[in-house]
Amino acid sequence: MTIPFPHTPGSDISGEVEKIGESVTRIRVGQKVLLAPGVSCGQCPQCLAGADNRCRRYTMFGYMIPGGCAEYVKAPEVNVIPIPGDLSFDEAAAVPLVFLTAWHMLVGRANLQPGEDVLVLGAGSGVGSAAVQIARLMGARVIATAGSDAKLAKAKELGADEVINHSKQKIADEVKRLTEKRGVDVVIEHVGTSTWDASVASLAPAGRLVTCGATTGYEAKIDIRYLFSRHLSILGSYMGSKAELYAVLKLIGQRKLRAVIDRSLPLKDCALAHSLLEKREQFGKLVLNP
């Protein structure tokens, strides 16, 4: 089955309000804003309960509806949020999707507690660089992986306590060494098939693996006996609620968390930006400017 995609990608968006509809009352023309990336129906039980990311009609800008790789973007008023603090447009655009995803994984799904050990896969990615910061802010001990020493050095700057070069070292073996064979309480998994076995093997008894992606493949297996005998939890996580986005934006505005931007490029270089992402030649986010 072929899934139709819009002609305009881009889920992370910030800018200045150019025009508003007749019924809009909260937002004004000229206001500097960012967009909550998730769009839902706003009427179902999930939306009304504040879990809009569980709405059956939930989608994102750039996926099934036109996104931000354009000069103008049309958005529902409920998705428009004033830029917090003194953030620039670039910083504001680099925040919503990855910080919301990482926040929901760590706080909403894993219920991370101070003092716990967290393994963050792919610290050089948008979600990974956000997860390192959030976990550290919450008082956890953070172990981060990346494929180069340069990326690991940047992960340390973001707050990682320990780092693992997955191109040279075996993740599970290093986790066991760093935790005196116990394992970690939480694994932030968004890589998929290539890291799945190592992620499961890295868990401590009663550990929680939270996954939000499968960039290297979506097929994985697990020994069910290992799952129940060690009281493990495998948790799926997709985006997060608008309320969670407001919570993380408050911390971003206070500079307790920060956007991680590798570089900014003109909008005409959109294809180049996607190529850099596919080759994993960035740390954090790439920003496109119209």
C-alpha positions in Angstrom: 0.0 0.0 0.0 1.3 3.4 -0.9 0.7 6.1 1.7 0.2 9.6 0.2 2.4 12.3 1.6 1.8 16.1 1.2 4.0 18.1 -1.1 5.2 20.2 1.9 7.2 18.4 4.7 8.3 20.0 8.0 6.8 19.4 11.4 8.7 22.0 13.5 7.6 25.5 12.7 8.1 29.0 14.0 7.5 32.5 12.6 5.4 35.6 12.7 1.6 35.7 12.4 0.7 37.2 9.0 -3.1 36.7 9.0 -5.8 35.4 11.3 -9.3 34.1 10.8 -12.4 36.0 11.8 -13.1 33.8 14.8 -9.5 33.9 16.2 -9.3 35.8 19.5 -6.2 34.6 21.3 -3.6 35.3 18.6 -2.8 38.6 16.9 -1.1 39.6 13.7 2.6 40.3 14.1 3.0 37.9 17.1 6.0 35.7 17.2 4.9 32.1 17.6 5.7 28.5 17.2 3.3 25.7 16.3 2.4 22.6 18.3 3.3 19.9 15.7 0.4 17.6 16.4 -3.1 18.3 15.0 -6.1 16.4 16.4 -9.9 16.6 16.2 -10.3 18.4 19.6 -13.7 16.7 20.2 -13.1 13.1 21.0 -12.8 11.7 24.5 -9.0 11.5 24.2 -8.7 15.1 23.2 -11.1 16.3 25.8 -9.1 14.3 28.4 -6.0 16.2 27.5 -4.4 13.2 25.6 -4.8 14.7 22.1 -1.8 12.6 20.9 -4.0 9.5 21.3 -6.8 11.0 19.1 -7.6 8.6 16.2 -7.4 11.5 13.8 -4.1 12.7 15.2 -1.5 13.8 12.6 1.3 16.3 12.3 2.3 19.2 10.1 4.3 17.7 7.2 2.5 14.4 7.5 -0.8 14.1 5.7 -1.2 17.9 6.0 1.1 20.6 4.6 4.1 21.4 6.8 6.7 24.1 7.4 9.0 23.9 4.4 7.2 26.9 2.9 6.9 30.7 3.3 3.4 30.4 4.8 1.7 27.8 6.9 -2.0 27.5 7.8 -2.7 26.3 11.3 -5.6 25.9 13.8 -5.6 28.5 16.5 -5.2 25.9 19.2 -1.8 24.9 17.7 -0.4 28.4 17.8 1.8 29.2 20.9 3.7 32.4 21.7 7.4 31.9 21.6 8.6 31.7 25.2 11.3 33.9 26.8 13.8 35.4 24.4 14.1 32.5 22.0 15.0 33.3 18.4 12.9 31.9 15.5 15.6 29.3 14.9 15.6 28.1 18.5 11.9 28.0 18.7 11.7 25.9 15.5 14.2 23.4 16.9 12.2 22.7 20.0 8.6 21.4 19.7 8.7 17.9 18.1 11.8 16.5 19.7 11.4 17.9 23.2 7.7 17.0 23.3 8.6 13.4 22.2 11.4 13.1 24.7 9.4 14.6 27.5 6.5 12.3 26.9 8.8 9.3 26.8 10.7 10.1 30.0 7.9 11.7 32.1 4.6 10.5 30.7 5.5 6.9 29.9 8.6 5.9 31.8 7.8 8.0 35.0 11.5 8.7 35.4 12.6 9.2 39.0 15.6 11.2 40.4 18.6 9.0 40.9 17.6 6.4 38.2 20.0 5.3 35.4 18.9 6.2 31.9 20.4 5.0 28.6 19.8 7.4 25.7 20.4 5.8 22.3 21.6 8.1 19.5 22.4 11.2 21.5 23.3 13.1 18.3 19.7 13.0 17.1 17.0 15.6 17.9 15.2 13.3 20.3 18.4 12.0 21.8 19.9 15.4 22.5 16.6 16.5 24.1 16.3 13.3 26.2 19.9 13.7 27.6 19.0 17.2 28.8 15.6 16.3 30.3 16.9 13.2 32.1 19.7 15.2 33.6 17.4 18.0 34.7 15.2 15.4 36.4 18.2 14.2 38.5 18.9 11.0 36.6 22.3 9.5 35.7 22.6 9.6 31.9 24.4 7.2 29.8 24.4 8.3 26.1 25.5 6.5 22.9 26.7 8.0 19.6 28.7 6.9 16.6 31.7 9.2 16.9 33.9 10.7 19.6 33.0 14.2 18.5 29.3 13.6 19.1 30.0 11.9 22.4 31.9 15.1 23.5 28.8 17.2 22.7 26.6 14.7 24.6 28.8 15.3 27.6 28.4 19.0 27.2 24.6 18.5 27.3 24.8 16.6 30.6 25.6 13.0 29.8 27.4 11.4 32.7 28.8 8.5 30.7 29.1 7.9 27.0 29.4 4.8 24.7 30.7 4.9 21.2 28.4 2.3 19.5 30.7 2.1 16.5 33.5 0.7 18.6 31.9 -0.7 21.7 29.1 -3.1 22.5 26.3 -1.1 24.1 25.0 -3.8 26.5 28.5 -4.7 27.7 29.4 -1.1 28.4 26.1 -0.5 30.2 26.7 -3.5 32.5 30.3 -2.3 33.2 29.1 1.2 34.0 26.3 0.0 36.3 28.2 -2.8 38.0 26.2 -5.4 36.0 22.8 -4.1 37.2 21.6 -2.4 34.0 19.7 0.8 33.6 16.2 1.7 34.8 15.1 3.3 31.6 16.1 3.0 27.9 15.2 5.7 25.4 14.9 3.7 22.2 14.2 5.3 18.8 16.6 3.4 16.5 14.8 0.1 15.9 16.1 -3.2 14.8 19.8 -2.5 15.0 19.8 -1.6 18.7 16.8 -3.5 20.0 18.6 -6.5 21.4 21.2 -4.3 23.1 18.5 -2.1 24.5 16.6 -5.0 26.1 19.8 -6.5 27.4 20.7 -3.2 29.0 17.7 -3.1 31.3 17.9 -3.7 35.0 15.2 -5.8 36.8 11.9 -3.9 36.5 13.4 -1.7 33.8 11.4 0.2 31.3 12.2 0.4 27.6 10.4 3.3 25.9 10.4 3.4 22.1 9.2 6.1 19.7 10.8 5.1 16.4 12.3 2.5 14.1 14.7 4.2 11.7 16.8 1.1 11.2 13.9 -1.3 10.8 10.6 -2.2 12.6 11.0 -5.9 13.2 12.2 -7.0 16.7 11.9 -10.0 18.9 12.1 -10.7 22.7 12.3 -13.8 24.8 9.0 -13.6 26.7 10.5 -15.6 29.6 13.1 -12.9 30.0 10.4 -10.2 29.8 8.2 -11.6 32.7 10.9 -13.1 34.9 12.7 -9.8 35.1 9.5 -7.7 35.4 10.4 -5.6 32.4 8.1 -3.1 30.7 8.1 -2.3 26.9 6.3 1.0 26.4 5.3 2.6 23.1 5.3 6.4 22.9 4.1 8.8 20.2 4.6 12.5 20.4 2.9 14.0 23.5 0.0 16.2 24.5 -0.2 19.9 24.1 -0.2 20.3 27.9 3.1 18.5 28.0 4.5 20.8 25.3 3.5 23.8 27.4 5.4 22.2 30.4 8.6 21.7 28.4 8.4 25.1 26.8 8.3 26.8 30.2 11.7 25.2 30.9 13.0 26.1 27.5 11.9 29.7 28.1 13.8 29.7 31.4 16.9 28.3 29.6 16.9 25.2 31.8 16.7 23.2 28.6 18.0 24.5 25.3 17.5 23.8 21.6 20.4 22.0 20.0 21.0 23.3 16.5 23.7 21.9 14.2 23.3 24.5 11.5 20.8 26.7 9.7 20.3 26.5 6.0 18.2 28.4 3.4 14.9 26.7 2.5 16.1 26.0 -1.0 18.6 23.5 0.6 15.8 21.4 2.0 17.0 18.3 0.0 20.6 18.8 1.3 19.3 19.0 4.9 17.4 15.7 4.5 20.6 14.1 3.0 22.6 15.2 6.0 20.1 13.7 8.3 20.1 10.4 6.4 23.9 10.3 6.6 23.8 11.2 10.3 26.2 14.1 9.7 24.5 16.4 12.2 24.2 16.8 16.0 20.8 18.0 17.1 18.5 19.8 14.6 18.9 21.3 11.2 16.9 24.6 10.7 15.6 25.8 7.3 15.0 29.5 6.8 12.6 30.8 4.1 
